[in-house]
């Protein structure tokens, strides 16, 4: 099984902070920025408390939007405070995020995710000549009015890992957030697919025109529905 594991040590960060607040400049300059971002995202995703700042970020992630550097810094300060409080109890030493890239989490297709003010549509297509045993997919997004032709390919999805092409690194944060949202909510793929089918009138698997009321209601043409 091919896995990617990123370990983030909150104890080391608390010691380095030495009572000072982490700020956005610390995040943007960090050589471990990706690990820091993933640890903060994991913490917010699993947060079940009532602190309004973290509750609002939890809602933000649920809507498919990622965290910016200032928000990540705020989350790290919360994590440090929790760690410091826990020292008289059981120490919290490491948060580990493990990615399993040995399988395809999201089937090829077209998916629309609704944000605060707009929706984002992504397209996933298996890379046919890739050596990843049919796991890796091209990631494209709809960047124009034509649901059949206005797609820009910006990177790949490998299992549940989203990777932009080098020239696109740091860009398309909303698309990356929407894609990760779809991956985290695989049980709702039918909903995301039907969002696309309703808006476009096309099958969310093959993108062909849906011509019967039954197909429109399902979001899939008869051939794709039978697979």
Secondary structure, DSSP 4 states (H G I P E B T S, - for coil): --EEEEEEEHHHHHHHHTTPPP-HHHHHH-TTHHHHHHHHHHHHHT--S--HHHHHHHHHHHTT----HHHHHHHHHHHHHHHHHHTTSS---EEEEEEE-SS-SS-SEEEEEE-SS-EEEEEEEE-TT-SSTT-EEEEEEE-SS-TTT-EEEEEEEETTEEEE-GGGTT--HHHHHHHHHHHHTGGGHHHHHHHHHHHHSB-TTT-PBP-SHHHHHHTS-HHHHH-
